Amino acid sequence: MFLGKRLPAWGETRTLMLLALAVTTGSAPLAWTYMTGNYSWAVAVSSDGRYVIAGSDDMRAYFFDTRSADGKPLWSYATNGYVRHVAISGNGTRAAASDLDGNIFLFRSDGPGKPIWSFRADSPIDALAMNEEGDCLAAGDRNGDVYVFGTASATREYAIPGGVLAVSLSRSMTLSATSTHGGLYFFGEVSLHATYVWSFQQDTSFPQIAMAEDGSYTVAGGSDGYTYLINSSGQLLDRQRVGVAISAISMSDIARRVIAGSADGIVSLYAVGARLERIGSLEIRKPVTSVALSWSGDRVSFASLDGTIAMFDQSLTTNLWTFHSGAIVHAMSISGNGRVMAAVDDTGSIYLFDEESSLRKSRTMIDAVVGLTLTVVCVGSIIAYLVFRQRRNNGGRA
């Protein structure tokens, strides 16, 4: 059972009632765990749920087929620095990783585990994003340089003041980035502009951003604790207070929903329209380290500093399952349908949760039990029949 506080909408009564939200309807569908050689900070799951790429401070990137029964990677690649960011295409055919030595690597899922190409920036890479098709990659470094890559090499390089905090890249190759000096910078379609089109400035920085696939709006999480909704012209449409600082954001463009988590342990779910409309909110007592949202919005997940990973329904009212890793969970990623999820933590563990695999195993077990039961019934019936015949042949005597 997941215990938490259900919060009222901001500005309403501040009374917080402690309650048990719901009895967990199932145990965590943990398929496997893989242990790396050091802290694990980054993970990405392909939208189809087939592949996972993860990065570790053992200076390796790991690539997995989620259908593997033993959880061993298809390959791992040694880099020159801590691998803190990874990205993957929707079908997993392309994946990328970056390290704190300034290197960026692009891989193919069907390759031998060596990069198609690599690029060396002048400073550590602190942000990485790939579009759904996997034909465009964006990265940002601590010098404020933003790089955009095609499938072969760097195609454009931009610059923003300060270092790059986060980048977001839409299906339409619309790019935005945020700076350590504050501000959100919108570049539009990367093939059309030589510099950013506009910047959005507030008295805060935006360590978390997510953008609609058509680039029509961006959701930014501020270090001031507000979630901002900004349109493609740079106009602020709405902002909603979550907590003391936004520590994680995830968006479903299809469901038009956003989940935001804060450093003081509040998780809020919003519907995106002309403004942000709060659907539900929880206080989980520990800082939120990562959040994830399925395409349809029917799966909402978050992780906290104490190692708890929780999966909820679309309204944040029913706890579907909970898992305790026992260590800080640094990142999570979820498939499009929300049934496959991966997480990484401070022990160096990579966890794969697969509801579909668990369901298949349950069905197999049920089929086996049913088959065994039928076999026992059949054997029992045959024995009973033979005893009956023996008795009849003996004139009814035992």
Secondary structure, DSSP 8 states (H G I E B T S, - for coil): -EEEEE---TTS----EEEEEE--SS---EEEEEE-SS-EEEEEE-TTSSEEEEEETTTEEEEEETT-SS---SEEEE-SS-EEEEEE-TTSSEEEEEETTSEEEEEETTS-SS-SEEEE-SS-EEEEEE-TTSS-EEEEETTSEEEEE-SSSEEEEEE-SS-EEEEEE-TT-EEEEEETTS-EEEEEETTT-SS-SEEE--SS--SEEEE-TTSSEEEEE-TTSEEEEEETTS-EEEEEE-SSSEEEEEEETTTTEEEEEETTSEEEEEEESSSEEEEEEEE-SS-EEEEEE-TTS--EEEEETTSEEEEE-TTS--EEEEEE-SS-EEEEEE-TTSSEEEEEETTSEEEEEEHHHHHHHHHHHHHHHHHHHHHHHHHHHHHHHHHHHHHHHTTT--
